[in-house]
Amino acid sequence: MPMNTENQVAVFIDYENIEVSYRQILGKEAEVDWSAVLGSAVELGRVVIRRAYADWSTNSSSQRELLGLGIELINVSSKKRGKNVADIKIVIDALEMLIGQHLNISHVLLVSGDGDFTDLVHHLRAHGKFVVGMGVSGTSAEYLINACDQFIFYDLLKETSSEAESEVNVESAKNVAFDLSEARLLLRRALKMHEGEWFNAATLKQAMQRLNPAFDERNYNYERFKDFLKAQSDIAQIRKHQGGHLEVSGLAGEDVPSSDNDPEWPELFFCCPRFCSA
């Protein structure tokens, strides 16, 4: 989504969820690049709330980086009140946002893959908020992913270049498969909504994310959405509008499978045992 300075963005970071999940798939030496996380929020609009929740007496390693990014550290002691105290505080703050001085908030970036936040996401969306989730692939709850307007997999957001993580990256990449055929089916469905007409490529991507909030061209090793579209030239055609933006149209005669005949979707997401009862 292109940056819109009229959007007012709130960022709520479930610090331990992301740290633990990321190290779970990339090794205990892996470090989260919090500037990349905040960069995703900046792309949404003007960030007016940025908070990270944790027991900071036991999570001191990233404090300097987070403070340097202007992120407010909310201390929630888990020693006496249990491990879910940070989750509860995030929910309270997010709900207070709906009735307090931040009524102008239009977008929420929830940095967590914890399925316990699913009801919060539903509530925020019911009150007109555009909710973007961010978690780690393979550990984010599928029902949280599907509840969001958009979901970003942090580990696919930015390639890690450190030698210490490179070998683990290769192995972890095998754990979560993103099938291009499913992205192509999403593309066909979204194009069907504007059959026979040229329209903005950004509108197309938003339509695909409404069908599947976890869609992102980077999941399929395309740096830009434009690159993804170019590679699907047998389905879509693109052109540059006089105004400078990219337009897209479906190819004539392209058949879109009906919902009754659609192939069964493979599981692209894996629920963490902590979050899934099944």
Order of alpha helices (4+ residues) and beta strands (2+ residues): beta-alpha-alpha-beta-alpha-beta-alpha-beta-alpha-beta-alpha-beta-alpha-alpha-alpha-beta-alpha-alpha-beta-beta
